[in-house]
Amino acid sequence: MHDDPEAAATVMMAAMVGYFLASEYFGRGPADVDADRFTTTLARLLTGTP
């Protein structure tokens, strides 16, 4: 992941935009996952933290 920070940033941005657009459109987070849970999980995935 750290070998390509631009790709990691792109993945993060695409995930965040997709999540928040879906939340706005449907009125709730995809699969009822709230924003805090989503951002925590995305950060863990991008940093390799369990």
PQR file of N, CA, C, O and H, with PARSE charges and radii, in Angstrom:
ATOM      1  N   MET A   1       0.824  -1.185   0.000 -0.4000 1.5000
ATOM      2  CA  MET A   1       0.000   0.000   0.000 -0.0000 2.0000
ATOM      3  C   MET A   1       0.868   1.248   0.000  0.5500 1.7000
ATOM      4  O   MET A   1       0.603   2.195  -0.740 -0.5500 1.4000
ATOM      5  N   HIS A   2       1.896   1.250   0.823 -0.4000 1.5000
ATOM      6  CA  HIS A   2       2.737   2.422   0.939 -0.0000 2.0000
ATOM      7  C   HIS A   2       3.593   2.636  -0.299  0.5500 1.7000
ATOM      8  O   HIS A   2       4.195   3.698  -0.457 -0.5500 1.4000
ATOM      9  H   HIS A   2       2.112   0.481   1.424  0.4000 1.0000
ATOM     10  N   ASP A   3       3.655   1.642  -1.177 -0.4000 1.5000
ATOM     11  CA  ASP A   3       4.437   1.774  -2.397 -0.0000 2.0000
ATOM     12  C   ASP A   3       3.755   2.676  -3.406  0.5500 1.7000
ATOM     13  O   ASP A   3       4.414   3.185  -4.312 -0.5500 1.4000
ATOM     14  H   ASP A   3       3.166   0.779  -1.048  0.4000 1.0000
ATOM     15  N   ASP A   4       2.459   2.887  -3.276 -0.4000 1.5000
ATOM     16  CA  ASP A   4       1.713   3.686  -4.247 -0.0000 2.0000
ATOM     17  C   ASP A   4       0.690   4.577  -3.534  0.5500 1.7000
ATOM     18  O   ASP A   4      -0.507   4.293  -3.551 -0.5500 1.4000
ATOM     19  H   ASP A   4       1.924   2.474  -2.540  0.4000 1.0000
ATOM     20  N   PRO A   5       1.174   5.660  -2.906 -0.5600 1.5000
ATOM     21  CA  PRO A   5       0.262   6.511  -2.144  0.2800 2.0000
ATOM     22  C   PRO A   5      -0.812   7.181  -2.999  0.5500 1.7000
ATOM     23  O   PRO A   5      -1.909   7.451  -2.509 -0.5500 1.4000
ATOM     24  N   GLU A   6      -0.515   7.450  -4.255 -0.4000 1.5000
ATOM     25  CA  GLU A   6      -1.532   8.059  -5.133 -0.0000 2.0000
ATOM     26  C   GLU A   6      -2.693   7.096  -5.366  0.5500 1.7000
ATOM     27  O   GLU A   6      -3.851   7.513  -5.358 -0.5500 1.4000
ATOM     28  H   GLU A   6       0.376   7.231  -4.653  0.4000 1.0000
ATOM     29  N   ALA A   7      -2.396   5.820  -5.573 -0.4000 1.5000
ATOM     30  CA  ALA A   7      -3.455   4.832  -5.763 -0.0000 2.0000
ATOM     31  C   ALA A   7      -4.252   4.660  -4.473  0.5500 1.7000
ATOM     32  O   ALA A   7      -5.477   4.546  -4.511 -0.5500 1.4000
ATOM     33  H   ALA A   7      -1.455   5.482  -5.579  0.4000 1.0000
ATOM     34  N   ALA A   8      -3.566   4.640  -3.335 -0.4000 1.5000
ATOM     35  CA  ALA A   8      -4.262   4.518  -2.055 -0.0000 2.0000
ATOM     36  C   ALA A   8      -5.198   5.701  -1.836  0.5500 1.7000
ATOM     37  O   ALA A   8      -6.323   5.523  -1.368 -0.5500 1.4000
ATOM     38  H   ALA A   8      -2.571   4.733  -3.304  0.4000 1.0000
ATOM     39  N   ALA A   9      -4.744   6.901  -2.168 -0.4000 1.5000
ATOM     40  CA  ALA A   9      -5.591   8.092  -2.034 -0.0000 2.0000
ATOM     41  C   ALA A   9      -6.796   8.019  -2.962  0.5500 1.7000
ATOM     42  O   ALA A   9      -7.893   8.441  -2.595 -0.5500 1.4000
ATOM     43  H   ALA A   9      -3.831   7.045  -2.547  0.4000 1.0000
ATOM     44  N   THR A  10      -6.594   7.489  -4.156 -0.4000 1.5000
ATOM     45  CA  THR A  10      -7.689   7.351  -5.112 -0.0000 2.0000
ATOM     46  C   THR A  10      -8.729   6.348  -4.608  0.5500 1.7000
ATOM     47  O   THR A  10      -9.932   6.586  -4.712 -0.5500 1.4000
ATOM     48  H   THR A  10      -5.703   7.146  -4.454  0.4000 1.0000
ATOM     49  N   VAL A  11      -8.263   5.243  -4.070 -0.4000 1.5000
ATOM     50  CA  VAL A  11      -9.179   4.244  -3.507 -0.0000 2.0000
ATOM     51  C   VAL A  11      -9.966   4.854  -2.362  0.5500 1.7000
ATOM     52  O   VAL A  11     -11.181   4.675  -2.276 -0.5500 1.4000
ATOM     53  H   VAL A  11      -7.285   5.050  -3.985  0.4000 1.0000
ATOM     54  N   MET A  12      -9.271   5.585  -1.470 -0.4000 1.5000
ATOM     55  CA  MET A  12      -9.942   6.212  -0.342 -0.0000 2.0000
ATOM     56  C   MET A  12     -10.991   7.216  -0.817  0.5500 1.7000
ATOM     57  O   MET A  12     -12.115   7.220  -0.315 -0.5500 1.4000
ATOM     58  H   MET A  12      -8.284   5.731  -1.540  0.4000 1.0000
ATOM     59  N   MET A  13     -10.639   8.054  -1.767 -0.4000 1.5000
ATOM     60  CA  MET A  13     -11.578   9.069  -2.262 -0.0000 2.0000
ATOM     61  C   MET A  13     -12.783   8.411  -2.932  0.5500 1.7000
ATOM     62  O   MET A  13     -13.918   8.829  -2.703 -0.5500 1.4000
ATOM     63  H   MET A  13      -9.726   8.051  -2.175  0.4000 1.0000
ATOM     64  N   ALA A  14     -12.555   7.397  -3.748 -0.4000 1.5000
ATOM     65  CA  ALA A  14     -13.665   6.724  -4.425 -0.0000 2.0000
ATOM     66  C   ALA A  14     -14.596   6.052  -3.419  0.5500 1.7000
ATOM     67  O   ALA A  14     -15.817   6.102  -3.569 -0.5500 1.4000
ATOM     68  H   ALA A  14     -11.633   7.057  -3.934  0.4000 1.0000
ATOM     69  N   ALA A  15     -14.026   5.430  -2.404 -0.4000 1.5000
ATOM     70  CA  ALA A  15     -14.848   4.784  -1.377 -0.0000 2.0000
ATOM     71  C   ALA A  15     -15.665   5.818  -0.617  0.5500 1.7000
ATOM     72  O   ALA A  15     -16.852   5.611  -0.368 -0.5500 1.4000
ATOM     73  H   ALA A  15     -13.034   5.390  -2.282  0.4000 1.0000
ATOM     74  N   MET A  16     -15.042   6.922  -0.250 -0.4000 1.5000
ATOM     75  CA  MET A  16     -15.744   7.956   0.515 -0.0000 2.0000
ATOM     76  C   MET A  16     -16.840   8.625  -0.304  0.5500 1.7000
ATOM     77  O   MET A  16     -17.951   8.822   0.188 -0.5500 1.4000
ATOM     78  H   MET A  16     -14.077   7.091  -0.452  0.4000 1.0000
ATOM     79  N   VAL A  17     -16.539   8.969  -1.533 -0.4000 1.5000
ATOM     80  CA  VAL A  17     -17.544   9.602  -2.388 -0.0000 2.0000
ATOM     81  C   VAL A  17     -18.713   8.647  -2.615  0.5500 1.7000
ATOM     82  O   VAL A  17     -19.873   9.048  -2.515 -0.5500 1.4000
ATOM     83  H   VAL A  17     -15.636   8.808  -1.933  0.4000 1.0000
ATOM     84  N   GLY A  18     -18.413   7.394  -2.919 -0.4000 1.5000
ATOM     85  CA  GLY A  18     -19.466   6.408  -3.143 -0.0000 2.0000
ATOM     86  C   GLY A  18     -20.333   6.220  -1.915  0.5500 1.7000
ATOM     87  O   GLY A  18     -21.557   6.152  -2.022 -0.5500 1.4000
ATOM     88  H   GLY A  18     -17.471   7.068  -3.000  0.4000 1.0000
ATOM     89  N   TYR A  19     -19.708   6.135  -0.749 -0.4000 1.5000
ATOM     90  CA  TYR A  19     -20.463   5.949   0.492 -0.0000 2.0000
ATOM     91  C   TYR A  19     -21.382   7.141   0.744  0.5500 1.7000
ATOM     92  O   TYR A  19     -22.572   6.967   1.007 -0.5500 1.4000
ATOM     93  H   TYR A  19     -18.713   6.190  -0.662  0.4000 1.0000
ATOM     94  N   PHE A  20     -20.836   8.338   0.664 -0.4000 1.5000
ATOM     95  CA  PHE A  20     -21.629   9.511   1.014 -0.0000 2.0000
ATOM     96  C   PHE A  20     -22.681   9.839  -0.048  0.5500 1.7000
ATOM     97  O   PHE A  20     -23.747  10.350   0.294 -0.5500 1.4000
ATOM     98  H   PHE A  20     -19.869   8.480   0.450  0.4000 1.0000
ATOM     99  N   LEU A  21     -22.412   9.562  -1.310 -0.4000 1.5000
ATOM    100  CA  LEU A  21     -23.453   9.729  -2.331 -0.0000 2.0000
ATOM    101  C   LEU A  21     -24.599   8.746  -2.108  0.5500 1.7000
ATOM    102  O   LEU A  21     -25.769   9.115  -2.207 -0.5500 1.4000
ATOM    103  H   LEU A  21     -21.546   9.146  -1.587  0.4000 1.0000
ATOM    104  N   ALA A  22     -24.263   7.509  -1.812 -0.4000 1.5000
ATOM    105  CA  ALA A  22     -25.300   6.506  -1.538 -0.0000 2.0000
ATOM    106  C   ALA A  22     -26.105   6.894  -0.302  0.5500 1.7000
ATOM    107  O   ALA A  22     -27.325   6.728  -0.275 -0.5500 1.4000
ATOM    108  H   ALA A  22     -23.312   7.209  -1.732  0.4000 1.0000
ATOM    109  N   SER A  23     -25.431   7.406   0.715 -0.4000 1.5000
ATOM    110  CA  SER A  23     -26.124   7.833   1.934 -0.0000 2.0000
ATOM    111  C   SER A  23     -27.098   8.968   1.649  0.5500 1.7000
ATOM    112  O   SER A  23     -28.223   8.967   2.148 -0.5500 1.4000
ATOM    113  H   SER A  23     -24.440   7.541   0.694  0.4000 1.0000
ATOM    114  N   GLU A  24     -26.668   9.931   0.851 -0.4000 1.5000
ATOM    115  CA  GLU A  24     -27.547  11.042   0.486 -0.0000 2.0000
ATOM    116  C   GLU A  24     -28.734  10.555  -0.338  0.5500 1.7000
ATOM    117  O   GLU A  24     -29.870  10.970  -0.105 -0.5500 1.4000
ATOM    118  H   GLU A  24     -25.754   9.932   0.445  0.4000 1.0000
ATOM    119  N   TYR A  25     -28.474   9.691  -1.284 -0.4000 1.5000
ATOM    120  CA  TYR A  25     -29.515   9.222  -2.195 -0.0000 2.0000
ATOM    121  C   TYR A  25     -30.559   8.358  -1.477  0.5500 1.7000
ATOM    122  O   TYR A  25     -31.762   8.524  -1.677 -0.5500 1.4000
ATOM    123  H   TYR A  25     -27.551   9.355  -1.473  0.4000 1.0000
ATOM    124  N   PHE A  26     -30.074   7.430  -0.636 -0.4000 1.5000
ATOM    125  CA  PHE A  26     -30.978   6.485   0.018 -0.0000 2.0000
ATOM    126  C   PHE A  26     -31.391   6.908   1.423  0.5500 1.7000
ATOM    127  O   PHE A  26     -32.280   6.295   2.016 -0.5500 1.4000
ATOM    128  H   PHE A  26     -29.096   7.295  -0.474  0.4000 1.0000
ATOM    129  N   GLY A  27     -30.755   7.952   1.966 -0.4000 1.5000
ATOM    130  CA  GLY A  27     -31.119   8.448   3.283 -0.0000 2.0000
ATOM    131  C   GLY A  27     -30.509   7.687   4.444  0.5500 1.7000
ATOM    132  O   GLY A  27     -30.845   7.945   5.600 -0.5500 1.4000
ATOM    133  H   GLY A  27     -30.033   8.450   1.485  0.4000 1.0000
ATOM    134  N   ARG A  28     -29.625   6.760   4.153 -0.4000 1.5000
ATOM    135  CA  ARG A  28     -28.916   6.001   5.185 -0.0000 2.0000
ATOM    136  C   ARG A  28     -27.676   5.383   4.560  0.5500 1.7000
ATOM    137  O   ARG A  28     -27.563   5.293   3.337 -0.5500 1.4000
ATOM    138  H   ARG A  28     -29.352   6.550   3.214  0.4000 1.0000
ATOM    139  N   GLY A  29     -26.764   4.967   5.395 -0.4000 1.5000
ATOM    140  CA  GLY A  29     -25.543   4.346   4.896 -0.0000 2.0000
ATOM    141  C   GLY A  29     -25.819   3.026   4.223  0.5500 1.7000
ATOM    142  O   GLY A  29     -26.753   2.320   4.605 -0.5500 1.4000
ATOM    143  H   GLY A  29     -26.855   5.040   6.388  0.4000 1.0000
ATOM    144  N   PRO A  30     -25.022   2.674   3.223 -0.5600 1.5000
ATOM    145  CA  PRO A  30     -25.177   1.372   2.589  0.2800 2.0000
ATOM    146  C   PRO A  30     -25.095   0.257   3.641  0.5500 1.7000
ATOM    147  O   PRO A  30     -24.221   0.274   4.508 -0.5500 1.4000
ATOM    148  N   ALA A  31     -26.003  -0.696   3.554 -0.4000 1.5000
ATOM    149  CA  ALA A  31     -26.070  -1.837   4.485 -0.0000 2.0000
ATOM    150  C   ALA A  31     -26.227  -1.369   5.933  0.5500 1.7000
ATOM    151  O   ALA A  31     -25.849  -2.076   6.868 -0.5500 1.4000
ATOM    152  H   ALA A  31     -26.713  -0.710   2.850  0.4000 1.0000
ATOM    153  N   ASP A  32     -26.792  -0.166   6.106 -0.4000 1.5000
ATOM    154  CA  ASP A  32     -26.981   0.425   7.444 -0.0000 2.0000
ATOM    155  C   ASP A  32     -25.683   0.583   8.231  0.5500 1.7000
ATOM    156  O   ASP A  32     -25.700   0.562   9.461 -0.5500 1.4000
ATOM    157  H   ASP A  32     -27.099   0.408   5.346  0.4000 1.0000
ATOM    158  N   VAL A  33     -24.569   0.738   7.539 -0.4000 1.5000
ATOM    159  CA  VAL A  33     -23.286   1.016   8.193 -0.0000 2.0000
ATOM    160  C   VAL A  33     -23.192   2.528   8.360  0.5500 1.7000
ATOM    161  O   VAL A  33     -23.252   3.268   7.378 -0.5500 1.4000
ATOM    162  H   VAL A  33     -24.555   0.754   6.539  0.4000 1.0000
ATOM    163  N   ASP A  34     -23.044   2.992   9.612 -0.4000 1.5000
ATOM    164  CA  ASP A  34     -22.998   4.442   9.832 -0.0000 2.0000
ATOM    165  C   ASP A  34     -21.638   5.020   9.426  0.5500 1.7000
ATOM    166  O   ASP A  34     -20.681   4.278   9.204 -0.5500 1.4000
ATOM    167  H   ASP A  34     -22.995   2.391  10.410  0.4000 1.0000
ATOM    168  N   ALA A  35     -21.566   6.340   9.334 -0.4000 1.5000
ATOM    169  CA  ALA A  35     -20.367   7.018   8.840 -0.0000 2.0000
ATOM    170  C   ALA A  35     -19.140   6.736   9.702  0.5500 1.7000
ATOM    171  O   ALA A  35     -18.049   6.549   9.162 -0.5500 1.4000
ATOM    172  H   ALA A  35     -22.343   6.942   9.515  0.4000 1.0000
ATOM    173  N   ASP A  36     -19.287   6.700  11.017 -0.4000 1.5000
ATOM    174  CA  ASP A  36     -18.140   6.421  11.888 -0.0000 2.0000
ATOM    175  C   ASP A  36     -17.587   5.014  11.650  0.5500 1.7000
ATOM    176  O   ASP A  36     -16.377   4.817  11.547 -0.5500 1.4000
ATOM    177  H   ASP A  36     -20.173   6.852  11.455  0.4000 1.0000
ATOM    178  N   ARG A  37     -18.474   4.071  11.568 -0.4000 1.5000
ATOM    179  CA  ARG A  37     -18.055   2.676  11.324 -0.0000 2.0000
ATOM    180  C   ARG A  37     -17.385   2.551   9.963  0.5500 1.7000
ATOM    181  O   ARG A  37     -16.380   1.853   9.824 -0.5500 1.4000
ATOM    182  H   ARG A  37     -19.457   4.232  11.652  0.4000 1.0000
ATOM    183  N   PHE A  38     -17.937   3.225   8.959 -0.4000 1.5000
ATOM    184  CA  PHE A  38     -17.363   3.199   7.613 -0.0000 2.0000
ATOM    185  C   PHE A  38     -15.957   3.788   7.596  0.5500 1.7000
ATOM    186  O   PHE A  38     -15.027   3.157   7.094 -0.5500 1.4000
ATOM    187  H   PHE A  38     -18.753   3.792   9.072  0.4000 1.0000
ATOM    188  N   THR A  39     -15.795   5.003   8.146 -0.4000 1.5000
ATOM    189  CA  THR A  39     -14.489   5.654   8.084 -0.0000 2.0000
ATOM    190  C   THR A  39     -13.440   4.915   8.903  0.5500 1.7000
ATOM    191  O   THR A  39     -12.276   4.854   8.507 -0.5500 1.4000
ATOM    192  H   THR A  39     -16.551   5.515   8.554  0.4000 1.0000
ATOM    193  N   THR A  40     -13.839   4.351  10.042 -0.4000 1.5000
ATOM    194  CA  THR A  40     -12.898   3.573  10.846 -0.0000 2.0000
ATOM    195  C   THR A  40     -12.420   2.343  10.085  0.5500 1.7000
ATOM    196  O   THR A  40     -11.230   2.028  10.080 -0.5500 1.4000
ATOM    197  H   THR A  40     -14.785   4.400  10.364  0.4000 1.0000
ATOM    198  N   THR A  41     -13.350   1.656   9.448 -0.4000 1.5000
ATOM    199  CA  THR A  41     -12.995   0.455   8.694 -0.0000 2.0000
ATOM    200  C   THR A  41     -12.145   0.789   7.477  0.5500 1.7000
ATOM    201  O   THR A  41     -11.187   0.076   7.180 -0.5500 1.4000
ATOM    202  H   THR A  41     -14.316   1.912   9.452  0.4000 1.0000
ATOM    203  N   LEU A  42     -12.484   1.867   6.768 -0.4000 1.5000
ATOM    204  CA  LEU A  42     -11.689   2.281   5.608 -0.0000 2.0000
ATOM    205  C   LEU A  42     -10.267   2.627   6.036  0.5500 1.7000
ATOM    206  O   LEU A  42      -9.308   2.226   5.377 -0.5500 1.4000
ATOM    207  H   LEU A  42     -13.262   2.446   7.009  0.4000 1.0000
ATOM    208  N   ALA A  43     -10.124   3.360   7.120 -0.4000 1.5000
ATOM    209  CA  ALA A  43      -8.787   3.710   7.611 -0.0000 2.0000
ATOM    210  C   ALA A  43      -7.991   2.463   7.967  0.5500 1.7000
ATOM    211  O   ALA A  43      -6.803   2.371   7.659 -0.5500 1.4000
ATOM    212  H   ALA A  43     -10.903   3.686   7.655  0.4000 1.0000
ATOM    213  N   ARG A  44      -8.645   1.503   8.615 -0.4000 1.5000
ATOM    214  CA  ARG A  44      -7.946   0.260   8.971 -0.0000 2.0000
ATOM    215  C   ARG A  44      -7.514  -0.523   7.726  0.5500 1.7000
ATOM    216  O   ARG A  44      -6.420  -1.084   7.681 -0.5500 1.4000
ATOM    217  H   ARG A  44      -9.610   1.578   8.866  0.4000 1.0000
ATOM    218  N   LEU A  45      -8.381  -0.550   6.731 -0.4000 1.5000
ATOM    219  CA  LEU A  45      -8.036  -1.256   5.497 -0.0000 2.0000
ATOM    220  C   LEU A  45      -6.851  -0.596   4.798  0.5500 1.7000
ATOM    221  O   LEU A  45      -5.959  -1.276   4.292 -0.5500 1.4000
ATOM    222  H   LEU A  45      -9.270  -0.093   6.768  0.4000 1.0000
ATOM    223  N   LEU A  46      -6.852   0.734   4.776 -0.4000 1.5000
ATOM    224  CA  LEU A  46      -5.779   1.440   4.071 -0.0000 2.0000
ATOM    225  C   LEU A  46      -4.455   1.418   4.817  0.5500 1.7000
ATOM    226  O   LEU A  46      -3.394   1.509   4.199 -0.5500 1.4000
ATOM    227  H   LEU A  46      -7.576   1.287   5.187  0.4000 1.0000
ATOM    228  N   THR A  47      -4.506   1.297   6.130 -0.4000 1.5000
ATOM    229  CA  THR A  47      -3.264   1.291   6.908 -0.0000 2.0000
ATOM    230  C   THR A  47      -2.795  -0.114   7.270  0.5500 1.7000
ATOM    231  O   THR A  47      -1.690  -0.291   7.782 -0.5500 1.4000
ATOM    232  H   THR A  47      -5.368   1.223   6.632  0.4000 1.0000
ATOM    233  N   GLY A  48      -3.642  -1.116   7.003 -0.4000 1.5000
ATOM    234  CA  GLY A  48      -3.274  -2.482   7.330 -0.0000 2.0000
ATOM    235  C   GLY A  48      -3.379  -2.768   8.814  0.5500 1.7000
ATOM    236  O   GLY A  48      -2.759  -3.708   9.313 -0.5500 1.4000
ATOM    237  H   GLY A  48      -4.540  -0.971   6.588  0.4000 1.0000
ATOM    238  N   THR A  49      -4.169  -1.955   9.531 -0.4000 1.5000
ATOM    239  CA  THR A  49      -4.376  -2.129  10.962 -0.0000 2.0000
ATOM    240  C   THR A  49      -5.517  -3.107  11.207  0.5500 1.7000
ATOM    241  O   THR A  49      -6.574  -2.985  10.587 -0.5500 1.4000
ATOM    242  H   THR A  49      -4.673  -1.192   9.125  0.4000 1.0000
ATOM    243  N   PRO A  50      -5.325  -4.068  12.096 -0.5600 1.5000
ATOM    244  CA  PRO A  50      -6.422  -5.024  12.367  0.2800 2.0000
ATOM    245  C   PRO A  50      -7.587  -4.386  13.104  0.5500 1.7000
ATOM    246  O   PRO A  50      -8.574  -5.060  13.399 -0.5500 1.4000
TER
END
